[in-house]
Amino acid sequence: DVSCLSTDVSVGEIKDLARSLMDSLERCDPVVSETLVQKIAPHVHDTWKKEMTHLTAAVRNYQFEDAKKYMARLMEKTGGWK
């Protein structure tokens, strides 16, 4: 189920970006994390924009634990990013 993704992106690309983002959040790397969030955000379906907004804010505020929670929620909603 990839219902939270826009149709104009390959699921493989998003999986790779999502994995990279989780890795950068684990390393508490603000620059890479913010770059990856910016790459993922346009491809997330409008239904899940609230989660993306929270994820973006958490990364910008260096709240990496919170950001991981929001990213995990998005990953759960797709069922296929892991």
LINBEL-V220061 format. One record per backbone hydrogen bond with DSSP energy under -1.0 kcal/mol. NH is the residue of the N-H (numbers start at 1). CO is the residue of the C=O. If there is no record, write none. Layout:
nh:NH co:CO
nh:NH co:CO
//
This chain:
nh:5 co:2
nh:6 co:43
nh:14 co:10
nh:15 co:11
nh:16 co:12
nh:17 co:13
nh:18 co:14
nh:19 co:15
nh:20 co:16
nh:21 co:17
nh:22 co:18
nh:23 co:19
nh:24 co:20
nh:25 co:21
nh:26 co:22
nh:27 co:23
nh:29 co:24
nh:33 co:29
nh:34 co:30
nh:35 co:31
nh:36 co:32
nh:37 co:33
nh:38 co:34
nh:39 co:35
nh:40 co:36
nh:41 co:37
nh:43 co:40
nh:44 co:41
nh:45 co:4
nh:48 co:45
nh:49 co:46
nh:52 co:48
nh:53 co:49
nh:54 co:50
nh:55 co:51
nh:56 co:52
nh:57 co:53
nh:58 co:54
nh:59 co:55
nh:60 co:56
nh:61 co:57
nh:62 co:59
nh:63 co:58
nh:64 co:62
nh:67 co:63
nh:68 co:64
nh:69 co:65
nh:70 co:66
nh:71 co:67
nh:72 co:68
nh:73 co:69
nh:74 co:70
nh:75 co:71
nh:76 co:72
nh:77 co:73
nh:78 co:74
nh:79 co:75
//
